[in-house]
Amino acid sequence: MARVGFGMAPDPRFGLRSPKLDEPVVLFDLSGPVEQLEAVSTQYKASLMELALASFVAHSDGVITDREKTNLDDQALSVDRLTDQEQRRLRANLAWFMAVPPDMTLLRRKLKESGAERQSAIRAALVAAAHADGIVKPEEVAEIEKVYRALGLDPKLVYSDLHAGEIADAPLRVREARPGMPGEAIPDEPSPQGKKLDAARIASIRQDTDRVSAVLADIFSVDADEEEGADHGSPSTLDGLDEKHSALVREIIIRQHWSEDEVADLAVRHGLMLAGALETVNEWSFGVYDEVLLEEYEGYDVSPEIVDALADEFEKENQNV
C-alpha cells in the first residue's frame, strides 16, 4: 500500500497496537509512494501518544462532543517539526482513535518510557482534553488519575492541574459597580399555620421502617456469620487483592491465552463484573510487577513474567502450610 501511495491507521509497525479483525481501519493518501515507511520522527511518536491519551479522556463519558473533536483536531494540527506525510498519518490515527477508544492497558507500557519533559506535555494534553467541552466530568477526572498513576505521579496532582488549566493567564477587567433599578419591596413573611399530624400515616411509616430494619438485620447477621467463619489466619500472596480477585488470578495464570467469552465466564463464576475485574487485576499487577497481567489481543494474553513470579510465590506458600 505504501508503495502505491496509501497508508493505514493503525500501522502495526509503529502504532500503539495492531487492529483486530472486527475493528475498522482508516485508509489515507500519503501524497506519493513511500519505500521506507518505518522512518518516522521521535516527535511524531510522542505526538501520537499525546493524541491517544487525549482521546482516551474524551471517550471517558461515552460521548465525544463537537468541541472535544475540534480540540483534538487543533492539537494534531499544532504539532511542529512533522513532515507532510507524518501530519497526514497523525490525523488518520486521530480518526481511528475517534472510532476505536484507546485501551489504558496498552498505553501503560508506552507511558513508562516517558521522561520528565514528555510527562509535562502529556499532562498539558490531558488537561486540555478535559476542558475542551467546557465541563470537567467525574469520569474524565477518574481516567486522568489512571494516567497519572501509570506515569508514576501522585493522582492528587490532577485536581491542581485541572484547576490551573481553567484560569486565564492574563489580567482580569472588573466592571465598575453601578446602582441597579429599584426593585419591589419584599412582603412580610406570612405567619406559619399549624398543621395537623396524620396519626394513621405515622403508624404506617413506623411499621414499614420496622419491617425494613428487620430485613437489614437479617442480611447483616448473615454477613457477620460468614465473616466469623472465614479463615483470617491463612497467608495471602496477593496483597492488594480481595478474595474473589485473588481466586480469579490463580485460575487465570494456569493458561497463556483466554478468549473473551472464557474470561467473561471466569468473572461470572467468581462473582465479578468483567470490566471491573480486568481493571482491578491489571491495576494490581502493574503496581506490583510494573506490567499488566492480561493484555487484550484477540482475547487475552497472560504475562509469562508475572506467571513465573506468582508460581514462585505460590510454591513458598505451599511450603509454609
C-alpha positions in Angstrom: 0.0 0.0 0.0 2.8 2.4 0.8 4.5 1.8 -2.5 1.3 2.9 -4.3 0.9 5.9 -2.0 -1.6 4.8 0.6 -1.3 4.3 4.4 -3.3 2.6 7.1 -4.1 3.6 10.7 -3.2 1.9 12.9 0.0 0.8 11.4 1.3 -2.3 13.3 4.9 -1.3 12.6 4.9 1.7 14.9 1.3 2.2 16.1 0.2 1.6 19.6 -1.3 -1.7 18.7 -2.4 -3.8 15.7 -6.1 -3.7 14.6 -8.4 -6.5 15.5 -10.4 -8.5 13.0 -13.8 -6.8 13.9 -12.4 -3.2 14.1 -12.4 -0.6 11.4 -9.2 0.9 10.0 -8.5 4.2 8.3 -7.0 4.3 4.8 -5.5 7.6 3.7 -3.5 9.2 0.9 0.2 9.5 1.6 0.6 12.0 -1.3 3.0 9.8 -3.1 4.8 6.4 -2.9 6.9 5.6 0.2 9.6 2.9 0.3 10.8 3.3 4.0 7.6 3.7 5.9 9.2 2.9 9.3 11.2 6.1 9.2 9.2 8.3 11.4 10.5 11.0 13.8 10.6 10.9 17.6 8.3 14.0 17.6 5.6 12.0 15.6 5.7 9.1 18.1 5.4 11.4 21.0 2.5 13.3 19.4 0.8 10.1 18.6 0.9 9.1 22.3 -0.4 12.5 23.4 -3.3 12.2 21.0 -4.1 8.7 22.2 -4.2 9.9 25.8 -6.4 12.9 25.0 -8.8 10.7 23.0 -8.8 8.3 26.0 -10.1 11.1 28.2 -12.6 12.4 25.6 -14.1 8.8 25.4 -14.4 8.6 29.2 -18.1 9.6 29.4 -19.1 7.7 26.3 -19.7 10.8 24.1 -17.2 12.9 22.2 -18.7 16.4 21.7 -18.0 18.7 18.7 -15.9 20.9 20.9 -13.8 17.9 22.0 -13.3 16.9 18.4 -12.3 20.4 17.4 -9.8 20.5 20.3 -8.3 17.2 19.2 -8.1 18.4 15.6 -6.3 21.6 16.7 -3.9 19.5 18.8 -3.0 17.4 15.8 -2.5 20.4 13.5 -0.4 22.4 16.0 2.4 19.8 16.2 5.6 21.3 14.9 8.5 19.6 13.1 6.4 17.0 11.3 6.7 16.1 7.6 3.7 16.3 5.4 3.3 12.5 5.5 3.7 12.4 9.3 1.0 15.0 9.6 -1.3 13.0 7.3 -0.5 9.9 9.4 -1.2 11.7 12.7 -4.6 12.9 11.5 -5.5 9.4 10.2 -4.6 7.9 13.6 -6.8 10.6 15.3 -9.7 9.5 13.1 -9.1 5.9 14.3 -8.9 6.9 17.9 -12.3 8.6 17.5 -13.8 5.3 16.2 -11.9 2.9 18.5 -11.2 4.2 22.0 -7.5 3.7 23.2 -7.1 1.0 25.8 -5.3 2.1 29.0 -3.9 -1.4 29.4 -1.9 -0.9 26.2 -0.9 2.7 26.9 0.8 1.9 30.2 3.9 0.3 28.7 4.4 3.3 26.5 3.9 5.7 29.4 6.8 4.0 31.3 9.2 5.3 28.7 8.2 9.0 29.2 10.8 11.3 30.6 10.1 14.5 32.7 9.8 16.7 29.6 7.4 14.4 27.9 5.3 14.0 31.1 4.7 17.8 31.1 3.5 17.6 27.6 1.2 14.7 28.4 -0.2 16.5 31.5 -1.0 19.5 29.3 -2.7 17.4 26.7 -4.8 15.7 29.3 -5.9 18.9 30.9 -6.8 20.5 27.5 -8.8 17.4 26.6 -10.8 17.6 29.9 -11.5 21.3 29.4 -12.3 21.0 25.7 -16.1 21.0 26.1 -16.2 23.4 29.0 -17.2 20.8 31.6 -14.8 18.6 33.5 -16.8 15.5 34.3 -16.0 13.0 37.1 -15.4 10.2 34.5 -12.7 12.3 32.9 -11.0 13.0 36.2 -11.0 9.3 37.0 -9.4 8.4 33.7 -6.7 11.2 34.1 -5.9 9.8 37.5 -5.2 6.4 36.0 -2.8 8.0 33.5 -1.0 9.9 36.3 -0.6 6.6 38.3 0.9 5.0 35.2 3.3 7.9 34.9 4.3 7.4 38.5 2.8 10.7 39.5 0.6 11.5 42.5 -3.1 11.3 41.4 -3.8 14.3 43.7 -1.9 16.5 41.1 -4.8 16.0 38.7 -7.0 18.5 40.7 -4.3 21.2 40.8 -3.5 20.7 37.1 -7.2 20.9 36.1 -7.7 24.0 38.3 -4.7 25.7 36.8 -5.9 24.9 33.3 -9.1 26.8 33.7 -7.5 30.1 35.0 -6.7 32.6 32.2 -3.1 33.8 32.3 -4.0 37.5 31.9 -5.3 40.4 33.9 -9.0 40.4 34.6 -11.1 43.6 33.9 -13.6 44.3 36.7 -16.6 46.4 35.8 -17.3 49.4 37.9 -20.3 48.9 40.3 -23.4 50.9 39.4 -26.7 51.1 41.2 -29.4 49.0 39.7 -33.1 49.8 39.1 -35.2 49.9 42.3 -37.0 46.6 42.8 -40.1 45.6 44.5 -40.5 45.6 48.3 -40.2 42.2 50.0 -43.5 41.3 51.5 -43.8 40.4 55.1 -43.4 36.7 55.8 -46.7 35.1 56.4 -47.3 33.7 59.8 -47.0 29.9 59.9 -50.1 27.9 60.2 -50.1 24.9 62.3 -50.5 21.5 60.5 -52.3 18.5 61.9 -50.3 15.3 62.2 -51.8 12.2 60.5 -51.6 9.6 63.2 -52.6 6.7 60.9 -49.8 7.7 58.4 -47.2 8.0 61.1 -48.1 4.5 62.3 -47.9 3.1 58.7 -44.4 4.7 58.3 -43.2 3.2 61.5 -44.4 -0.2 60.5 -42.6 0.0 57.2 -39.4 1.2 59.0 -39.6 -1.7 61.4 -40.0 -4.2 58.6 -37.0 -2.8 56.6 -34.9 -2.8 59.7 -35.7 -6.4 60.4 -34.7 -7.4 56.8 -31.4 -5.5 57.0 -30.7 -7.0 60.4 -31.0 -10.5 58.9 -28.7 -9.6 56.0 -26.0 -8.2 58.2 -26.4 -11.1 60.6 -25.6 -13.5 57.7 -22.6 -11.4 56.6 -21.3 -11.4 60.1 -21.6 -15.2 60.4 -19.8 -15.7 57.1 -17.0 -13.3 58.2 -16.6 -15.1 61.6 -16.4 -18.4 59.7 -13.7 -17.2 57.4 -10.1 -18.2 57.9 -8.3 -14.9 58.6 -5.1 -16.6 59.5 -4.3 -18.0 56.1 -1.4 -16.1 54.4 -2.1 -14.3 51.1 0.5 -13.9 48.4 -1.7 -11.5 46.5 -1.5 -8.4 48.8 -3.8 -5.7 47.5 -6.5 -8.0 46.1 -9.6 -9.3 47.8 -10.5 -13.0 47.9 -12.6 -13.0 44.7 -9.9 -11.3 42.6 -7.2 -13.4 44.1 -9.1 -16.6 43.2 -9.6 -15.2 39.7 -5.9 -14.5 39.3 -5.0 -18.0 40.5 -7.2 -19.6 37.9 -6.2 -17.2 35.0 -2.5 -17.9 35.3 -2.9 -21.7 34.5 -3.1 -20.8 30.8 -1.2 -18.5 28.4 -4.3 -17.3 26.5 -8.0 -17.0 27.1 -10.8 -16.0 24.7 -13.1 -13.1 25.7 -16.0 -15.4 26.4 -13.8 -17.6 28.6 -12.6 -14.7 30.7 -16.2 -13.4 31.0 -17.3 -16.8 32.2 -14.5 -16.8 34.8 -15.5 -13.4 36.1 -19.1 -14.5 36.5 -18.1 -17.7 38.2 -16.1 -15.7 40.8 -19.0 -13.2 41.3 -17.3 -10.3 39.5 -18.2 -7.9 36.6 -15.8 -8.5 33.7 -14.7 -4.9 33.0 -14.2 -4.0 36.7 -12.4 -7.3 37.3 -10.0 -6.8 34.4 -9.2 -3.2 35.5 -8.7 -4.2 39.2 -6.4 -7.2 38.3 -4.3 -5.1 35.8 -4.0 -2.1 38.1 -2.8 -4.5 40.8 -0.3 -6.3 38.6 1.0 -3.0 37.2 1.5 -1.7 40.7 3.3 -4.9 41.9 5.1 -6.1 38.8 5.3 -2.9 36.7 3.2 -4.5 33.9 -0.3 -5.8 33.2 -1.3 -9.4 33.8 -3.8 -9.6 30.9 -3.1 -7.9 27.6 -6.0 -7.7 25.2 -5.3 -9.2 21.8 -7.9 -11.4 20.1 -8.9 -12.4 23.6 -6.4 -12.0 26.5 -2.7 -13.0 26.7 -1.3 -13.7 30.1 2.0 -12.2 31.0 4.5 -15.1 31.4 6.8 -13.0 33.6 4.1 -12.4 36.1 3.1 -16.1 35.9 6.6 -17.1 36.8 6.8 -14.7 39.7 3.4 -15.9 41.1 4.5 -19.5 40.7 7.5 -18.9 42.9 5.2 -17.2 45.5 2.7 -20.0 45.5 5.5 -22.6 45.9 6.7 -20.7 49.0 3.2 -20.5 50.3 2.7 -24.3 50.0 6.0 -25.0 51.8 4.9 -22.9 54.7 1.5 -24.6 55.1 
